[in-house]
């Protein structure tokens, strides 16, 4: 039986509720069980409902209404241990730390607890936050402290004693949706209104009927101590407002010395001491522009205020503040990711340049790229615009966009532009971050705000130049890695076309020619990929190109479902998949997308022969054997980080293979034209049940295959199991069909 996944979702103000399908949904009161038990859903007569988001005790004092808080200390964490006496360190797996304010601390004996913010560890281990969970290691320790810091200044601190032979600790958590809200109210006699104020909520809810007896949930590991602490802190801890509870003085001369413990364990819980970042302020505009040109994705900020006697002092103070903030962002060592601006104070020697660029207002701020082109101007002092000059600011991304537009425009108009110039210009545009606000970056009526230069580009001219560039590189003996990266972005609909013109499109002839370039050089690209990314990890992040091409093809299949162009694209996409598979370079993502395409295409005789033959070849070569789980684990371990299953995890990956095996087998059950594959379908179906045991859908598929193969007794026994393992997750119609098939098998009418 094909596996159907279904569910009922109720959406109300961003809150999801779900119900177990037991004896049906009855009227009455349902209580939340997974988020603090504070939410009620009342199903009333006449198909009305009420969501009660917070309940408790109150008292009235005069005209004031006071809601009483629950002061009970809560254990928010759920831990599980793996033990191994040989383990030298402890692996920590923190499940989906998300954006909550968590801290983790370690303690040996009665020594001071060493804390670190979980988000800081996540940024170190996984700077792009590609994975949901956080995995890292700590040294052996006696106690583990876990802290949840709430927005109201209260922190729940739990202390856990670790077994001596513990090797792994998995941490989960449960945060109440409404967490001791500071609710209050008063009665306004003038308007006869009762006013209630301050409430908030977060996270999905799960409800059960209040009549259902609920077992008391006991954590697998009980903390030896749990406290609720107001304004909890530790030495060096950053507050929500960017300062520290215990400021640390940094000696710039000592920044080159690396702590030995940090080398052995870079994510240790030592207090953060900052990085002594220094900006080099050039003494001439030419030198400042040259220094900016040497750093990719960097801009020059020029401050003009010669009429103000204290302007230079203001500039120097501004630079010092920028050094402090940038050093703080870099954490403990230099990181070019956050070093995005150079600064220069314009003097008397720059009057001619200012006049030529029509900069007449003082004070003014002028932003240049590394080639000396003006990108933005504001009639403003530096101090009032200081908040703009951060890597995290939207202003920086607007400058990158303006620079990319200008770079392509000047390169296209320059008849002497080299091939390298063109590649660089397209690459710069392709690497822009996706923006949903393409026009606001260039508009401003207020001269005190930055007016960013606007460049208008011709779509056809850009496309034609790109086509000529791809054609010119078809005979390359070696891969141009910048061109490869630009191609990958473009075919994934994230490249220069999307960035410059905000267009969604399907693959065209130029794209397929570009894909051929990648496939031709795929081995070389893979050998150079790590070194290429390492040239500047903050800019380049090229993944396995076979996976990237495969995923791009899959994406375009969705976009080209209809019309003649869509059908032609499907044929071209299929031919690329065949090239990948026939070359022996087909990885999991390539096969997965290839099978998705083939499963939807029938051969001329109405069968799925092409799909089933290709799947059988893959199955025999990759999945079949005496150790299916071990084989699958080896494939999973080798997944590139660009694969969606590297994020979704092992269980999802395993389920995919059991499901695709079942679906291929079901195609043989459901369509007589596929009957030549019955023997193969049986092994696929049996494999699906090795991975996912006692699945009633899979058992139904296998039973029917046995019957069609003449193994009637085996078919009846298997179908009996399918009926046995039916449960509430199987829809009613499917349940009836599975039971009916068993009856027909038993009485010989199947």
N, C-alpha and C positions, 0 to 999 in steps of 0.2 A: 504494500500500500504506500502511495506517495505520502511523504511526511508533511502534514499541514500544521503550521504554527499559527495559533490564533489567540487573540486576547481582547478584553474589553477595557477600554481606557476612558476614564472620566476626567475631563480637564476643567478646573475651576480656579481662576486667578493664579495659574501657574502651579497648581497642586494636583498631583495624581493620586487616585485611590484605586485599589484593586481588591477584588473579593474572591475568596476560594469558592469554587463551584461545588458546594456540598449538597445541601437539600434545597437550593434555590435561594434567591434574595428575599428576605422577609422584612416587613415593616418593623421599626424599632430603632434602638440606639446602638451605634457601632463605635467602638473605642480604638484609638490608635495604639498600637503595641510596640512600634519600633522607634518612635521618636519622643519618648518621654511620657507617653500615655496621657497627654493633655488635650488632645483633639477629639471631638465627638462629631459623628455624622448621625443626624436624626432623619430617618425615612418616615414621613408622615402620611396621613390619608390624602386622597386626591392627588397622588403622585407629586407631592411637595417634599422638599428636603431642607434641612438646616445644617450648616457647618459651624460648629462651635469651636472656635480656635483656642480659647483659653478659659479655664474655669478654676475656681478655688474659693477661698474665704474672703470676706470683706468686712469693713466696719465703717460706721458713719460718725464723724466728729464734726458737729455743727453743720456747715454747708459742704463739707468736704467728704468725698467718697474715697476710702483708702483700701486698695487691694493688698492683701497680705501675701507675702512671698513664701515660697517653700524653701526653708533654709537647710534642708537635708543635703548632706554631702553625697555626690554622685561619682561612682566609678565609671568613667566613660570608655575605658579601653578593654579590649578582649585579646588576650595573648595566647599563643600556642608555642610549644617548644619542640625542637628536634635535638636529640642528644648524640654525641659522638665523642668518645674519650680522646680520640686522636686529634680533634680539631684544635688548632692553635689560636684561631680568632673566632669571633661570633658574627655570623651573617644576620643582618637585620633586613626584614622585608616589611615595609610600612605600606599597607594597602591604601591606595588612592588618598594621599595626604591633601590633595586638592589645594584650595587657597585658605584653608583654616590656619589659625596661628597655633601650631604645635611646636613643642620643644622636647628634646630628648637629652637626658643626663646620665652620667655614669659615676659610680662611686665604689672605691675599694675600701672596705672596712669602715672606719670613721673619718676618712679623709673628706675634704671638701668636694661637693658635687660639681662636676664639670658639665656645663650645659651648652647646647648649640641649637639654633633654630632649624627645624626640619626643612623649611624652604631654602635655607642657605645650603644645606647638604644636597638637596635636590638640584639646585642651580650648579653646584660643583660636579655632581655625578652625571647629570642629564641637563646641560645648559639650555637646550631647546624644549625641554619638557615633552619629549616625544612619547615617553611611556607613562602609563597611568600610575603604576606603583613605583615605590622608591626602594632600591636595593643597594646596600652598602655594608661595610664591615666595621667592627669595632674591636678593640683589644679585649681580652678576657677581663671581666669585672664582676664584683660581688652583687651590686645592686643596679637596677635600671630605673630611672625616673622618667615618667611621661607626664607632660603638662599640656593642658588645653587652656589657652588664654582667651577669654571672652572679651567682647567689646566694652562691657561694663566695668572693666578693671578687675574682675574676679577671675581667678585661675584655679582650675582643678589640678592638683598635683598628686600623682599616684606613684608609690614606691614599690618595686617588685624585687624580690630576692631571686637571683638566678641560680639554677643548679650548677654545680661545679663542672659537669660534663656537657653543658649546653653548647650546641654548635650553631643552631639557627633559632631565631625568634621572629614569629610573624605577628604583626600588630594590626588589629582592626579597631574601629571605634564606632560609637553611636552617639550622635549629638541630638539633643532634644530640639524639635522645631522651634518651639517658643521657650526661651530659656530664661526664666526668672525675669520677665519683662518688668520694666519700671513703670507699671501702670498706675494711673491716678485719675482723679476726677473731682469736679465740684458742681454745685447746683447754682445756676445763675438766676436769681430771683427776678431780675428785670425782664428776662426773655422766657423764663420757665423752662430753660434748657439744661439738661444734664450733660456736661462736657467730659469726654474721656480722651486721654492723650497718651502718646508714645506707645506704639506697638509695631512689631515686625515679625517676620516668619521666614523660614527657609527649609528646603529639602522635601522630598516626596513623603507621603504618608501611606501606611497600610492599615486597613480597618478589619475588625472582626466583630461579629454580633456580641453585644454585652452579655448575652445569655451563655455564651460559650465559655466554659471554665478554662482559664489560661494557666499553664504550668509556670511556676516561677522560674525565670531564666537565671541560671547560675553560671558565671564566667568560668572558663576552663582554668584560669589562673587567678587567684585572689591576691590583690596587693596586700603587702604587709602593713601599709599605711596609706590613707587617703585623706587629703585636706582640701578645704576651700579657702584660698588665700587672696586677700585684697592687695592689689598693686604688687603682685609677686615679681621678683626680679633676681638678677644675679650679676656679678661683675662683668661689665662690658656689654650687657644686653641692650639692644636697640629698642626704643619705645616705638609706639605707633607713629610718633611725630618726628622721627628721624634723629633724635638725640640719643645719648646713652645714659644708662643709669649710673655708670661709673666711668667717666671720661678717661681715655688713655692717652698719655703724651707720647708722641712718636719722634724718635731721633732719626732724621733723614739719613745720617751717616751709617745707621745700623740696618737700613732696609735691605742691603745686599746679603746680610747674614740670614741663612735659612735654618730654622729650628730643626734639629735632627729628628725629633719625634714627628714633625710634619712630613718629613720625607718617607718615614716608614708608614705613616698613617695620615694621609692628606686631609681626611675628613674628621679629624679628632675634635674633641669638644673643648679645645682651648679657647680662651676669650679672644675675640676679634680685636686686632690692634691697628688695622688700617694699612694703606700703602701710601708712601710719601711720594706722590706724583708731582712732577714739576713741568711746567710749560716753558718752552724756550721762546722768548719774545725777541724777534729779529729787530735790527736797528735800521732796516730799510724796507721799502715796500717790495722791491724786486726780490730780496732774500726771503721775505715772508711768503710771496707767491710761489717761489721755487720750493720752499719747504713744504708747502701745502700740496704741490703737484706730486711730490715724492710719496705721499700717503694716499692710498685709495679711499674713496668715500669720505674725504675730509674737506672742510671749508674754512675760509679765512674771514674772520670778523674784523672789520676796520672801524675804529671809533674816531669820529671827527668832532672836536670841540675845542678849537684853539683859542676861542674868545674867553673861555673859562679858566681862570688861573689855577683852580684846584682840579681841573679835568684829569691831569696825569695822576694825581693821587687817587682820584676815583677809579681810574682805569687800573692802577696797581692793586687796589683793594679788591676790585672785581675779579682780577686774574687770580689773586690768592684764594678767594672764595671758590672759584671754578676748580682750582687745583685740589682743594679739600674735598669738594663734592665728587670730582672725577676719581680721586684716589679712593674714596669710600666705595664707589661703584666697582672699582677694580678688586676690592677685597684685600688680597695679600700679595699680589704681584701685578706687573704691568700687563694690561690687556688692551690691545688696539681697538677692540669693539667699542669702548667708551671714550676713546680719544678722538673726537670727531671735529673739534674746532681748534684752529690756531687764532691768535689774537695779535692785533697790531694797532698802535696808537699813531694816527696820521699827524705829521709835523709840517713845518714850513717847506721842507723839500718836496712835499707831495702836492703842493698847490696846483701845479700844472696838470697832474693826473686827475685831481678832483675837478678842475675846470673842464677838462676834455670829456669827463663822464657826467658833466652837468650836476655835480653834487655841490649845491650852494647853501643848503641849510645847515645850521649848527645849533644844537648838537645833532648828529646823524650817525646812523649805524649802516654800514654797507657790507654785504656778504658776497664774497667772490668764490669761484671754483679754482681748481689748481691751474687753470689756464689763464686766469686773470679776468674772466668774464663776470660781469655783475649779475647776480641772481636775485638779490633782494635789497630793498632800501627802506629805512624807517626814519622819520624825523623824531628822534627820541634819544634820551640819555641811556646809558648802559644799565643802570641800576633797575629802572622800571621794566626792562626787558630780560632781566637775568634769568627768570623762570623759563624762558624759551630755550636757553642754550644747554640742553641736556640731551643725551643719547635717547632717552625715553620720550622726549617731547615730539608732538606731531609736527612741529615746525621743521625739525631735522628731516623728516620723511618728505615734507613738501619741497625742501631744497634738493633732495635726491631726485625727486621727480622732475623738477624744473631743470636740473643739470642734465638729466638723461634726455629730455626733449631737445635742449639746446645742443647737446653733443651730437645727436643724430642729425639734426638740421644742418649744423655747420659741416659735418662730415659729408653729407649728401651734396652740399653745394660746393665743396672743395674738390676741384678737378684733379688736384694733386694728391688726394687722400689715398693712402696705401690700403692694401688688403687688411693689414693688421689694424689700421685705424677703423675700418668698417666693422671688423669683428669686435673690437673693443667697444664701439658705440652701441652695437646691438646687444652685447653682453651686459653693458651697464643698464640698459633699459629692462632687459629680461630679469635682472636680479632685484628689481624694485619689489618692495612688499606690496601685496594686494591692497588696493585702496577702494573704498566705497564712496569716496567723495572726490571726484576727479576734477571738479571745476573750482571749488571754493579755495583751492590753494593759490589761485591767481587773482583773486578779486579782493579789493579793499578800497573803500572811499575815504577812510581815515588815514591821513599821512603819518600819524603817530604810530600806526600799526605797520607791519611789514607789507610792502607791495612786492610780490614775487613776479619775476619776469615770466611772460607767457610766450610760448612758441607754438605756432600753428604748423602742423605737419600734414602732408598729403598722403593719405592711406595707400593709394595706388603706387605712388612713387616709392614709398617705403617697401611695399610688397615686391615690387619689381627689382629693387636693389638687392633685397634678401634672396630672391630667386637666382639672380646672377651670381651672388656670392656662393650659394650652395652648389650651383653648377660648376663654378670655377674650382671648387675643392674636391670634385669627384675623383680626380686622379692623384690625390694626395697619397704619398707613401707612408706618411706618419699622421696620426690624428692630432688635430688642433684642439686641445682640451677646452679652450674658451669657446670655440665654435660648438663643440659637443655639448657643453653645459647650456649654451643658448638654444640649441636644437631641442634638448630635453624639456626646457621650460616652455618653449613654443608649442611643442606637440601636446603638452599637458594643459594647454590653454591658460598658462600662467606667465607667458613670455611677453615680448615687446608689443605684440599686437593687442593683447589684453591690457597691458599697462598704458600704452600710448593712446589707444582708441576705445578702450572699454568694450571690446567686441567678443562675444562668444561665437565660436565657429566650429565647423567640422574640418577634418584633415583634407588638405588639397594636394595637388600633384607635387608642389614644392616640398610639402611635409613628408610625403612618401619617399622622395629623393633624399631628403635629409635623414630619414630613418635608414635608408640603404647605406648611407655614409657611416652611421653608428654601427650597424651590423657588420659592415666590412672591417671596421677597426675595433670590434668589441673586445677582443683579447688584449690588445694594446691598451685600450681605455681602462680596462679592469686593473692592469698592472700598474698604471700611472695614477689611478684614482685617489689612493690614499695620500700620495705625495702632493697631488694637485690640491686636494682639500686642505692639506697642511700648510700651504703657502699663505693662507689667510682663512682660518676656520670660521671667522665671523662673516665671511662673504661667500665662500665656496662650500657647498655641501652636496656634491654629486654622489648619487646612490648607484647601485648596480644598474647598468644601462639596459640590460635585458629585461629586468623587472620594470624599469621606468617606461620602456617602449611598450611592453605588454599592458601595463596599467593605462597608458595613454590610449592604446587601441581600444581597450575595454570602455574607457570613458567616452570615446567617440562613437562606439556602437550605440550607446544610449542616445547620443545627440543626433544620430543619422538613421532613425527608425523608418522614416517615411520618404517617399519620392524616389525618382530615378537616380538622383545624385546619391541618396542614401544607399540604394542597392549597389551602385557602383563602388561606393566606399566599403561596403561590407565585403565585396569580392576582393578588394585590395587589402583590406585588413586580414582576411583569411589567408591570402597569399603570404603576408608577412609572418603570420603565425607559423605557416608551413615552413618558411625559410628558417625560422628559429628552431623549430622542432627537428627538421631534417639536418640541421647543422650540428645537432647534439648539444646545443647550448640551452635547451629548454629547461628552465628552472620551475619551481613550484608555481610562481605567479604566471609564467607563460602558459603552462598547461592548464591552470585553473581558468584563465580567461579564454583560452582556446576551446576548452570543453563547454564553457558557458555559451560560446557562439555556436558550436556544432550541435548542441542539444536542442537548439531552436530551429535547426535547418533539416528538412526532410529531403531524402534522395528522390529521384524521379519516380521510383516505384512505390513511394509512400513510406518506405522504411527509414530507419536511422542507421543504416549500415556504416556510413562513413564515421559517424560519431562513435558507435559501439566498437568498431574496429580500432580506432585510434585510442579509445579508453582502455580497451583490452591490452593493447601494446604497452601503454603506460602502467597499467596494473601489474602485468607480469614482470616488467623490468624494474619497477620501483616499489610496489607495495606487497606483492605476494612473497611468501616464504614462511619459514618456521618461527620467526620472531617479528611479527607485524608491529607490535608496540615499539620495539627497539628501532626498527627501520624508520618508523614514523617520527620517533624522537630525534633521530639523526637528521632527518629533513628539517624538522622544526628548529633544531639547534643551528642549522646552516642558513636560516632565513635572513635575508638582507633587512636592514632596519626600515626600508621603504615599504616592505610588505605589511598589509593591514593586519595580518595574523601575528606579526611580531608585537603588535599592540594588544590584540584581542586575547592572546594567551593560548596555552597548550590545549585546554579543554575545547575552545572554539575550533582550533586547528584539527583536533581529533574528530570532533563532531562533523566538520566539513567532509572529511574523508569517509566517515561512515555514511553520511547522508548522500554524497555523490555516488557512492557504490550502490546504495539502495535505489537511488533514482535511475541509474543506468539499468539495474536489474528490473525495476518496475516497467521500464520502457519495453522490455521483452515480454513481461506479463500482459501488458495492456494492448500491445499491437502485434497481431499475427504475422505481419510482414517481418518482424524481428526474430522469428522463431529459430533461425539458424544459430542464435547465440544462447540457447537455453543452458547448455553445459557451462559456458563462460559465466552466464548470469548467476548460476548457482554459487560459483566460487566468489563472485562479487558480493552476493547477498550474505553468504556465510561470513565473509570478511566484515561486513557492516555490523554483524552481531558480535564479533570478537571485540570490536572497538566499543560498541554500545550495547551492552547485554540487556536481554529481556524487553527490547523495544517492540511494542505490539505492531507498529507499522512494518518494521523490518521482518518480524516473524511472519506476518501475513504475506509479504512479498515472497519470502523463501518457501513457505508452504505451497503457494500456488505454482511456483517453479518446480518444486518436487512433484506435484501432481501432474503437471504438463510433461514432465520427464518420465512418467510412469511409476514413480515411487510413491504410491498412494498411501501406504501405511505411514511412511515417514511424513507425508504431507499432512495427514490427519493429526498426528501427534504434534507437529509443529503449529498447526492452526489452533489446536487446543491450548497450546501455550500462549498464542496470540490473544485468545479470549481471556485466559487467566490473567494476563498482565494489562488488560484494559483498565484505565483509571479515569479520573475526572478531567484530565487534560485532553482526552480524546473526545472530539465532538460527537454528538449523538448520532448523526447520520453515518459517520465512519464506524462507530461502534456497531450499529445495526448491520452494516455491510460485512464486517469481519465475522460476526456471529452467523450471518446468513451463509457465507462461504463455507463455514464449518459444517453446517447442516447439509448443504449440497454435497460436500465431500463425503459425508457419512452415509448419505442415502444414494450416492452414485449419480446425482444429477448435475454435478459441477461441469 
